[in-house]
Amino acid sequence: MGLTVGEYNIALDCGDPSANVNFVSHAHSDHTSGIRKSRKVIASRVTKELIECREAKKKLELIQDPKAVELLNAGHILGSRQLYVTSDVLGASVIYSGDYQMDKSLVAEPIETKRTDILIIDSTYPDKETVFGDRNEIMTSMQHYIQAKIQKGIVLFGSYAVGKAQEITKIANEIGISPVVDQKIYNINQIYKNNGVGLDYVSSYKDECELDSVTKENFLGITTVSKLHEAAYKLSNAYGKRVYTAVATGFAKGLDMGTDAQFPLSDHADFKQAMDYIEACSPKAIYTRGGGECSKIFAKNLSKEGYNAKVFEGRFDVQ
């Protein structure tokens, strides 16, 4: 699935055998499959840095300023971008959103919106029933939880290494706490810090979950989700304290994450945010993309709202 723009057959966050260049909207691994075939990418410099940090053997080649292509901030994670394509010949413009959010993140550039004729839009949360609530209230709830439980033991968040871990770090910093992070998150935090995001954190891990002996007051830890319970067990044994586990993700809205606490802090747009985004873009046609059945549900719900919406299943030629 992609766009043909002049000499470029652009894959959109996916592996497309017909593509000769990949648009990579951001550095989350579910959007980088195209680089297995070609290392030529249209992406932000920060996205390139984050991918190469996570996958050291994959050195990417940025395609600079291809004709008729512009990158717009997506508000999702640091370096995330939307793809904006215009064509004088076609007489139409196209935006591919990738993952985006309308709320201002503590650690990512705010979203940019632009009017377009055709909008290819992310479908992560396609239902009206999914409403995340006020972002500041959720972050305040997280801070209150941390402050309450950290007096009794250790608080350990499981998180995506890119994006959410840095936001949790910043949320902790605002109440005077420098979290202990695993090596993978530490490396990503360094890139955020080098790109102007002020973060305070400590690494006391020998690897992803084994701790060096360290004495720390107000122990808040952040590790990757896959290592959460293993790290909690090791921390409890090492310090002889109760470990309170937590996650912060939009999926906490409707799923039991198997932790002591879960906070619906999402870096995706819910349905209401999607409506605000669509209104700002004012498209004549909308194509929903991604998430399997979610794209079908989203197209159906957008049609009910009066939009010309269908599932994106092919390729646009913009010559």
C-alpha positions as CSV (number, residue, x, y, z in Angstrom):
1,M,0.0,0.0,0.0
2,G,1.4,3.3,-0.9
3,L,1.7,6.3,-3.2
4,T,3.4,6.8,-6.6
5,V,4.9,10.2,-6.8
6,G,6.9,10.8,-9.9
7,E,9.9,8.4,-9.8
8,Y,9.1,7.3,-6.2
9,N,6.9,4.3,-5.4
10,I,6.4,5.1,-1.7
11,A,5.5,2.4,0.8
12,L,3.4,3.8,3.7
13,D,4.7,2.3,7.0
14,C,4.8,-1.2,5.5
15,G,6.6,-3.7,3.4
16,D,5.6,-3.1,-0.2
17,P,7.5,-5.2,-2.8
18,S,6.7,-2.6,-5.5
19,A,8.2,0.3,-3.5
20,N,11.6,1.9,-4.1
21,V,11.4,4.1,-1.0
22,N,9.7,3.9,2.4
23,F,7.8,6.5,4.2
24,V,8.4,5.7,7.9
25,S,6.1,7.9,10.0
26,H,7.8,7.1,13.3
27,A,10.2,4.7,15.0
28,H,7.7,2.2,16.5
29,S,8.6,-1.3,15.2
30,D,5.1,-2.0,13.8
31,H,5.7,0.8,11.3
32,T,9.2,-0.1,10.1
33,S,8.8,-3.4,8.2
34,G,9.6,-1.7,4.9
35,I,13.2,-1.2,5.8
36,R,13.8,-4.9,5.6
37,K,13.6,-4.5,1.8
38,S,15.0,-1.0,1.3
39,R,17.0,1.3,3.6
40,K,16.0,4.3,1.5
41,V,13.4,6.2,3.6
42,I,11.4,9.4,3.8
43,A,11.4,10.2,7.5
44,S,12.5,12.7,10.0
45,R,16.1,12.8,11.1
46,V,15.0,11.8,14.7
47,T,13.1,8.8,13.4
48,K,16.3,7.7,11.6
49,E,18.3,8.1,14.9
50,L,15.7,6.2,17.0
51,I,15.5,3.2,14.5
52,E,19.3,3.0,14.2
53,C,19.6,3.1,18.0
54,R,17.1,0.2,18.4
55,E,18.4,-1.8,15.4
56,A,22.1,-1.0,15.3
57,K,22.8,-3.0,12.1
58,K,20.2,-1.1,10.1
59,K,21.7,2.1,8.7
60,L,19.1,4.1,6.8
61,E,19.5,6.5,3.9
62,L,17.2,9.6,4.1
63,I,15.7,10.8,0.9
64,Q,16.0,14.6,1.2
65,D,13.1,16.8,0.0
66,P,11.6,14.6,-2.8
67,K,9.5,16.6,-5.2
68,A,5.9,17.4,-4.1
69,V,6.4,15.8,-0.6
70,E,6.3,17.6,2.8
71,L,6.6,16.2,6.3
72,L,4.2,17.5,9.0
73,N,4.5,16.9,12.7
74,A,2.1,14.1,13.9
75,G,2.2,14.7,17.7
76,H,2.6,10.9,18.4
77,I,6.2,10.5,19.5
78,L,9.4,12.5,19.0
79,G,10.2,12.7,15.3
80,S,6.7,11.3,14.2
81,R,5.5,12.8,10.9
82,Q,2.6,12.8,8.5
83,L,3.2,12.7,4.8
84,Y,1.7,15.5,2.7
85,V,1.8,15.2,-1.1
86,T,0.5,17.7,-3.6
87,S,0.5,17.5,-7.3
88,D,-0.2,20.3,-9.8
89,V,-0.9,17.7,-12.5
90,L,-3.4,15.7,-10.5
91,G,-4.9,18.8,-9.0
92,A,-5.3,17.1,-5.6
93,S,-3.4,16.8,-2.3
94,V,-3.0,13.8,-0.1
95,I,-2.1,13.4,3.6
96,Y,-1.2,10.1,5.1
97,S,-1.5,10.5,8.9
98,G,0.4,7.5,10.3
99,D,-0.2,7.4,14.1
100,Y,-1.1,10.8,15.4
101,Q,-2.6,12.6,18.4
102,M,-4.2,16.0,18.8
103,D,-3.3,16.4,22.5
104,K,0.0,18.0,23.3
105,S,2.6,15.4,24.5
106,L,5.2,16.4,27.1
107,V,7.9,14.9,24.9
108,A,6.9,15.2,21.3
109,E,6.4,18.0,18.8
110,P,2.8,19.3,18.6
111,I,0.8,18.1,15.6
112,E,0.5,20.2,12.5
113,T,-2.7,20.1,10.4
114,K,-3.2,21.1,6.8
115,R,-6.2,21.1,4.5
116,T,-6.1,18.3,1.9
117,D,-8.3,16.7,-0.7
118,I,-7.6,13.1,0.3
119,L,-6.9,11.9,3.8
120,I,-5.5,8.4,4.6
121,I,-6.0,8.1,8.3
122,D,-4.9,5.8,11.1
123,S,-7.6,3.6,12.6
124,T,-6.3,2.5,16.0
125,Y,-9.4,3.6,18.0
126,P,-12.3,3.6,15.5
127,D,-15.3,3.6,18.0
128,K,-17.1,6.6,19.6
129,E,-17.1,4.6,22.9
130,T,-13.3,5.0,23.3
131,V,-12.7,8.3,25.1
132,F,-9.5,8.8,27.0
133,G,-10.5,11.8,29.0
134,D,-8.4,14.8,30.0
135,R,-4.7,14.1,29.5
136,N,-3.6,16.4,32.4
137,E,-5.9,14.6,34.8
138,I,-4.5,11.2,33.8
139,M,-1.0,12.4,34.3
140,T,-1.9,13.9,37.7
141,S,-3.4,10.6,38.7
142,M,-0.2,8.8,37.8
143,Q,1.8,11.3,39.9
144,H,-0.5,10.8,42.9
145,Y,-0.2,7.0,42.5
146,I,3.6,7.2,42.3
147,Q,3.8,9.5,45.4
148,A,1.5,7.2,47.4
149,K,3.1,3.9,46.6
150,I,6.7,5.0,46.6
151,Q,6.5,5.6,50.3
152,K,5.5,1.9,50.8
153,G,7.8,0.2,48.3
154,I,9.0,0.4,44.7
155,V,6.9,1.5,41.7
156,L,7.7,-0.1,38.4
157,F,6.1,0.9,35.1
158,G,6.1,-1.3,32.0
159,S,6.3,0.7,28.9
160,Y,7.2,0.9,25.2
161,A,10.9,1.8,25.0
162,V,10.2,4.5,22.5
163,G,7.8,7.3,23.2
164,K,5.8,6.3,26.3
165,A,8.9,5.6,28.5
166,Q,10.1,9.1,27.9
167,E,6.7,10.6,28.7
168,I,6.6,8.6,32.0
169,T,10.1,9.9,32.7
170,K,8.9,13.4,32.2
171,I,5.8,12.9,34.4
172,A,8.0,11.6,37.2
173,N,10.5,14.5,36.7
174,E,7.6,17.0,37.3
175,I,7.3,15.7,40.9
176,G,11.0,15.6,41.5
177,I,11.7,12.0,40.8
178,S,14.4,10.7,38.5
179,P,13.4,7.2,37.5
180,V,15.7,4.2,37.1
181,V,15.4,2.9,33.5
182,D,16.7,-0.2,31.8
183,Q,19.4,0.0,29.2
184,K,17.2,0.0,26.2
185,I,15.1,2.9,27.5
186,Y,18.3,4.7,28.7
187,N,19.6,4.7,25.1
188,I,16.4,6.1,23.7
189,N,16.2,8.7,26.5
190,Q,19.7,9.8,25.5
191,I,18.4,10.5,21.9
192,Y,15.5,12.5,23.3
193,K,17.8,14.5,25.5
194,N,20.2,15.2,22.6
195,N,17.2,16.5,20.6
196,G,16.2,19.0,23.2
197,V,13.8,17.1,25.5
198,G,14.8,17.7,29.1
199,L,14.8,14.4,30.9
200,D,16.3,13.3,34.2
201,Y,16.9,9.5,34.8
202,V,19.3,7.0,36.2
203,S,20.5,3.7,34.7
204,S,21.5,1.1,37.3
205,Y,21.0,-1.9,35.1
206,K,23.6,-4.3,33.9
207,D,21.2,-5.4,31.2
208,E,17.5,-5.2,30.5
209,C,16.4,-6.3,34.0
210,E,19.3,-7.2,36.2
211,L,20.2,-4.5,38.8
212,D,23.6,-3.6,40.0
213,S,23.6,-3.2,43.8
214,V,22.3,0.4,44.4
215,T,20.6,2.2,47.3
216,K,17.9,4.6,46.0
217,E,15.2,6.5,47.8
218,N,11.9,7.1,46.0
219,F,12.6,4.2,43.7
220,L,10.5,4.5,40.5
221,G,11.6,2.1,37.8
222,I,10.7,2.0,34.1
223,T,11.3,-1.2,32.0
224,T,10.0,-2.6,28.8
225,V,6.6,-4.3,29.0
226,S,8.0,-7.7,28.2
227,K,10.4,-7.5,31.1
228,L,7.9,-6.0,33.7
229,H,7.1,-9.0,35.8
230,E,10.6,-10.5,35.7
231,A,12.1,-7.1,36.7
232,A,9.5,-6.8,39.5
233,Y,10.5,-10.1,40.9
234,K,14.2,-9.3,40.9
235,L,13.6,-5.9,42.4
236,S,11.5,-7.4,45.2
237,N,14.2,-9.9,46.0
238,A,17.1,-7.4,45.8
239,Y,15.4,-4.8,48.0
240,G,13.1,-6.8,50.2
241,K,10.2,-4.4,49.3
242,R,6.8,-4.7,47.7
243,V,6.9,-3.8,44.0
244,Y,3.8,-2.0,42.6
245,T,3.5,-2.6,38.9
246,A,1.8,-0.2,36.5
247,V,1.3,0.6,32.8
248,A,0.3,3.7,31.0
249,T,-1.3,3.0,27.6
250,G,-4.5,3.7,25.7
251,F,-5.1,-0.1,25.7
252,A,-5.6,0.2,29.4
253,K,-9.0,1.7,28.7
254,G,-10.6,-1.6,27.9
255,L,-8.2,-4.3,28.7
256,D,-6.9,-5.9,31.9
257,M,-3.1,-5.4,31.7
258,G,-2.4,-7.7,34.7
259,T,-0.8,-4.9,36.8
260,D,-1.5,-3.2,40.1
261,A,-2.5,0.0,38.3
262,Q,-3.1,1.0,34.7
263,F,-3.6,4.4,33.3
264,P,-5.2,5.2,29.9
265,L,-2.5,7.6,28.7
266,S,-2.4,7.2,25.0
267,D,-0.3,8.7,22.3
268,H,-3.0,7.9,19.7
269,A,-6.1,9.9,18.9
270,D,-9.4,8.7,20.2
271,F,-12.6,9.1,18.1
272,K,-13.3,12.6,19.2
273,Q,-9.7,13.7,18.5
274,A,-10.0,12.0,15.1
275,M,-13.1,14.1,14.4
276,D,-11.2,17.3,15.3
277,Y,-8.3,16.2,13.1
278,I,-10.6,15.5,10.1
279,E,-12.3,18.8,10.5
280,A,-8.9,20.6,10.5
281,C,-7.9,18.7,7.3
282,S,-11.3,19.2,5.6
283,P,-10.8,16.3,3.1
284,K,-13.2,15.5,0.2
285,A,-12.5,11.8,0.7
286,I,-11.2,9.7,3.6
287,Y,-9.4,6.3,3.4
288,T,-9.0,4.4,6.7
289,R,-5.8,2.5,7.2
290,G,-4.3,-0.1,9.5
291,G,-5.5,-2.2,12.5
292,G,-7.2,-5.0,10.5
293,E,-11.0,-4.9,11.3
294,C,-10.5,-1.4,12.9
295,S,-10.1,0.2,9.5
296,K,-13.5,-1.3,8.4
297,I,-15.2,-0.2,11.6
298,F,-13.7,3.3,11.4
299,A,-14.8,3.7,7.7
300,K,-18.3,2.7,8.7
301,N,-18.5,5.0,11.6
302,L,-17.1,7.9,9.6
303,S,-19.7,7.3,6.9
304,K,-22.4,7.5,9.6
305,E,-21.0,10.9,10.5
306,G,-21.5,12.0,6.9
307,Y,-18.0,11.6,5.5
308,N,-17.1,10.0,2.2
309,A,-15.0,7.2,3.8
310,K,-13.8,3.8,2.7
311,V,-10.9,1.4,3.6
312,F,-7.6,2.1,1.9
313,E,-6.7,-1.0,-0.1
314,G,-4.4,0.1,-2.9
315,R,-2.1,2.8,-4.2
316,F,-2.6,6.4,-5.3
317,D,-0.7,7.6,-8.4
318,V,0.3,11.3,-8.0
319,Q,2.1,12.2,-11.2
